[in-house]
């Protein structure tokens, strides 16, 4: 095939899924001439799995993307058909927003956002090769033979890279939703010296609404008080959809057990490693044999379609087995499958090949994001895409890169986990992965990250000023309630008794009552006649900061200790194999990761506290000119 010289770009983004969208928008918004390549323009922003944005911990990521100046939260609000706040029965650290989305509307919104962005060129073509000169990206080549000279490339290939669809005995090369796979880029990446691995994920069947008997199924309605994803959304859409909850049965499990010999997962046909935290239904039945049933959520795919997504029923079983399984579930005895469940295997990079900027260690200007980096999930992908796009643009402009650490946000935790510990299965973000989760709540993501977005150029300065004003009002109100006197009275003590709270015997300050877990800023309003009119977001912050002040202060002390280790840098070219005081395993692990600082070194699996002490002694001796 003849290769011809085509248009030159600063950055080529390979893929237009959730990672590619954020990467391309960030590059263009930071002034880089950017090309975004996709195998199918109609699949920009596609949701090949569940039609939802957010959820436990993932909602935190979406809020952080928004605070930095990304697009996902605004798209989620534009396409939302039902909002729900998860984990309301727990503390604010784990409250997580989830938006059931109209997948067609979401896709349309994102495609138009890319089309409208100045400096961004959206093109339907497959990238088959990435070229380099002197260890730096120089060009990308498309399937039709167009060679585009570039200064940077960001691989956001999702599950398309070497994609293989598996439904029972049926297998073929392919991407999600019947699209083509990217079959040639894998070899190009290997030729650049990158270590690749093979992962697998899956998706449940979609069934026709008319075939569901909703009688007796538990309804899941949206929140009465709607909280949008984007801090900038003033008028979120109303809840327009209802989801339903059902369960598998003994008959479902029996159908699965009788057909395990036809399961690609247990028959050895699937080579890729799947996600531990999102197993297929057949895997659940085998691994949790004592569990009598498993939850299934029936979720609309949109307002203008009759497709229903059966969340929790991921499978790679043959089509006929899937149908028989579904028809044993309550409400689904007549289920009509519109799209069968399938497993998909795909190629991805070993994330230990990446720096915390998401640039590869071996090729300057080559970045990765999303499932290509070993993660799973739309939100994880978008977060990485944003960081990779920002760093590609900053690198081209010769500016300092953006590296978010674990105390900055869940995005920092996500990337640090990947590039420090690697991924031996598709990585999924969870609140338990963060040691600072009380500080990294979804409600304060704007305070933490909007200033960073302003600094790098993705947020206007006016947004930064609005955030400063918001939190100044929060502190002003905390100062006020700290000085408001409250005297015991029959009315107040009657109220306290009704809330299960100890009555007052002597006067106190309003803040003392607000610290009680059973009371809240809103409940105490009748006893605060001078209370100013404040927005709900300010009132929420007052409540949280007063109630959890001691715990928050403790976490700030932990962060100070963490950042002391982070501030002690390690030479990027240090040869750990020569440090005899380190154990062999530690030498090998440190050499593989090449940590930037002692903090990152201490988080590497296989590196002990004794190894860190030995490394500190070695570095100090070298810096002082003595013998290590």
C-alpha positions, -999 to +999 in steps of 0.1 A: +000+000+000+013+035-009+018+057+021+013+094+014+022+125+035-009+139+050-016+168+074+008+175+102-005+177+138+009+184+172-009+155+188-026+124+175-052+108+198-059+072+189-094+064+199-125+085+207-139+066+236-140+081+271-102+084+274-097+097+238-124+124+242-108+139+273-073+136+259-083+153+226-103+181+242-075+188+267-048+190+240-069+213+218-080+235+246-044+240+256-036+252+221-023+221+203-034+212+168-049+178+176-062+149+155-086+124+171-088+091+151-117+066+156-126+035+137-163+046+136-174+082+140-208+070+151-192+054+182-176+085+196-183+084+234-200+050+231-211+031+262-205-005+252-212-017+287-236-002+312-255+030+302-244+050+333-217+074+345-204+074+381-211+050+410-191+041+440-157+059+438-163+064+401-185+094+409-155+109+427-135+106+395-161+123+374-163+152+399-125+155+398-125+155+360-150+183+360-130+203+386-099+201+364-118+213+333-128+180+316-160+172+298-175+140+312-196+155+340-212+180+317-221+152+292-235+131+320-257+159+331-269+166+296-278+129+290-289+119+325-323+102+328-320+093+365-298+106+393-290+085+424-266+091+453-251+059+464-241+050+500-262+077+516-264+055+548-227+059+552-203+088+558-197+116+532-164+101+522-181+073+503-212+092+490-210+086+452-232+101+425-245+079+397-263+090+366-283+066+344-277+080+309-294+080+276-265+064+257-274+078+223-278+113+237-244+110+256-227+098+224-243+127+204-232+152+230-196+141+230-193+139+192-206+174+189-183+186+217-153+173+197-167+187+164-171+222+179-137+224+195-113+248+178-080+231+168-095+196+170-098+174+139-121+144+143-114+117+117-127+082+109-096+060+103-077+033+120-041+040+132-020+010+122+015+022+130+033+047+153+067+058+141+096+072+161+129+089+155+157+090+180+135+076+207+106+101+202+073+099+185+074+113+149+043+101+130+013+079+129+001+060+099-035+051+091-051+021+075-057+041+042-021+050+040-021+086+054+011+094+073+007+123+097+037+138+113+031+145+150+050+155+181+030+133+205+006+104+203-019+092+229-031+056+227-067+054+239-076+021+222-101+008+247-109-029+240-104-025+203-067-033+203-064-069+192-101-073+201-117-107+200-154-113+207-164-146+224-200-159+227-198-196+236-181-215+207-184-184+185-153-163+182-142-135+158-119-105+157-140-075+167-146-045+189-176-037+210-211-034+195-202-052+163-174-029+153-140-037+137-111-045+159-077-026+157-056-055+146-023-040+134-014-015+160-003-042+185+027-052+165+037-016+160+036-010+197+057-042+203+082-030+178+087+001+199+097-021+228+066-019+249+055-049+270+019-058+263-005-080+281-039-096+274-070-087+294-106-096+291-139-080+300-175-087+293-209-072+291-245-084+298-273-090+274-298-063+263-334-074+263-366-059+250-388-040+275-420-056+262-407-091+273-403-081+309-430-087+335-424-058+360-451-071+384-436-075+418-401-062+408-385-037+431-385-002+417-354+021+419-364+057+414-341+087+413-334+112+440-360+138+449-333+164+455-311+162+423-274+169+426-257+173+392-223+159+383-208+192+371-202+219+397-211+243+368-245+227+360-272+250+373-303+232+359-299+194+358-326+174+340-354+158+360-355+121+367-373+105+337-365+068+341-371+040+366-348+011+371-359-023+385-342-049+407-346-086+404-326-117+413-312-149+399-328-181+412-318-217+420-330-226+385-306-200+370-277-214+389-286-250+378-287-240+341-253-224+345-238-255+363-252-279+337-236-259+309-201-251+324-186-275+298-198-250+271-184-220+290-154-204+272-142-192+306-140-227+321-132-244+288-099-226+283-110-206+252-105-173+270-068-164+275-072-128+288-074-120+325-107-107+336-118-082+363-120-097+398-145-071+409-169-075+380-171-113+373-194-129+349-226-146+362-212-180+356-181-170+376-202-157+404-222-190+406-189-211+407-170-188+431-199-181+455-216-215+454-232-210+488-250-178+477-287-185+468-292-156+445-274-126+429-288-091+423-297-080+387-306-044+378-328-037+348-316-004+334-331+015+304-306+023+276-324+056+269-357+073+265-362+066+228-353+029+228-369-003+243-335-019+251-330-028+287-295-035+301-293-065+326-266-053+349-250-081+369-255-107+341-222-105+322-215-137+304-197-154+276-220-184+275-235-196+242-266-177+230-290-205+237-277-209+273-280-172+279-316-173+268-323-202+291-305-186+320-324-153+316-358-170+315-353-185+350-351-150+365-381-135+381-399-111+356-378-124+326-395-157+318-403-144+283-371-124+279-363-114+243-325-109+238-318-080+215-280-081+220-264-112+235-238-109+263-202-114+251-167-115+264-140-095+247-103-100+249-079-072+241-043-061+242-030-034+267+003-021+279+019-032+312+014+001+331+048-003+347+060+010+312+045+044+321+056+074+340+031+092+364+025+116+335+012+085+315+041+090+291+059+058+282+094+055+296+109+042+264+094+066+238+092+103+244+059+118+234+040+085+235+013+084+261-014+059+271-048+062+287-078+041+297-081+004+291-049+005+272-032+012+306-048-018+323-078-001+339-115-007+334-144+016+334-155+048+316-146+071+345-111+056+350-105+060+313-117+096+311-095+106+341-064+091+325-073+107+291-075+141+307-041+137+324-024+122+293-038+150+271-027+178+295+008+163+297+011+158+260+003+195+255+025+207+283+054+186+270+051+201+235+050+236+251+081+228+272+062+233+305+062+214+337+041+183+336+009+177+357+015+149+382-014+145+407-004+126+438-025+104+461-034+133+484-046+154+455-074+132+444-087+098+433-071+105+399-037+106+415-044+074+434-056+057+402-025+066+382-001+060+411-016+025+416-012+017+379+024+030+373+038+019+407+021-015+412+012-025+377-020-044+369-024-081+368-061-077+361-083-049+349-080-022+375-112-007+390-113+024+413-128+019+447-130+042+477-110+017+498-080+023+475-075+058+489-059+062+523-071+099+523-107+094+513-121+117+540-102+145+524-109+134+488-147+135+489-167+141+458-183+172+473-150+191+477-134+182+444-138+218+432-118+232+462-090+207+456-087+207+418-103+238+402-072+259+411-050+233+393-073+234+363-069+272+363-031+270+365-028+246+336-053+266+315-084+243+313-104+265+338-110+302+334-098+324+363-134+334+370-142+298+379-113+298+404-126+330+419-161+315+423-146+285+442-126+308+465-158+328+473-177+296+480-153+282+505-148+317+521-185+316+528-182+281+543-155+293+567-174+324+575-204+304+585-183+280+606-169+310+624-204+323+630-218+290+644-188+288+667-199+320+684-237+316+685-248+309+721-276+283+728-294+282+761-313+251+774-350+254+770-380+231+771-385+235+734-349+227+726-346+198+750-379+183+736-364+185+701-331+170+712-349+141+729-369+135+697-337+132+678-322+107+703-298+134+716-289+143+752-308+174+765-288+204+775-283+212+812-262+243+806-256+267+777-233+259+749-223+271+714-243+261+683-212+244+669-213+220+699-247+208+689-237+206+653-209+182+662-234+156+674-237+129+648-275+127+652-280+164+645-274+185+613-271+221+602-306+218+586-322+202+617-309+230+640-322+258+618-353+265+641-329+273+669-307+296+649-327+328+642-297+347+628-289+320+603-281+336+568-296+323+536-269+301+520-268+278+490-272+241+497-236+234+487-223+258+513-246+244+540-234+209+532-198+219+536-204+235+569-221+203+582-193+180+570-164+202+582-178+207+616-188+171+622-156+155+609-131+182+619-110+159+641-107+132+616-100+156+588-072+172+608-057+138+615-057+130+577-040+163+570-012+152+594-010+119+575-007+138+542+022+159+556+041+128+564+033+113+530+045+144+512+078+145+531+086+111+515+073+124+482+096+154+483+127+132+486+135+126+449+154+096+435+177+099+405+157+087+374+188+068+361+197+051+394+210+016+389+194-003+417+210-036+407+243-022+421+230-014+456+241-045+475+223-035+507+189-040+490+174-074+488+174-090+453+136-087+449+137-050+459+164-043+434+144-060+406+112-042+415+128-008+419+146-012+386+113-021+368+094+009+382+122+035+384+104+055+411+106+093+411+108+096+449+110+076+482+072+078+486+066+060+453+094+035+461+078+027+494+045+017+477+061-008+453+050-043+461+080-063+473+099-033+486+100-034+524+105-006+550+140-020+556+148-016+519+136+020+520+159+026+550+188+010+532+181+031+501+180+063+521+214+055+537+228+048+502+215+080+487+226+102+516+261+087+515+263+094+478+251+130+482+276+136+510+305+122+488+310+092+510+311+055+502+275+041+498 
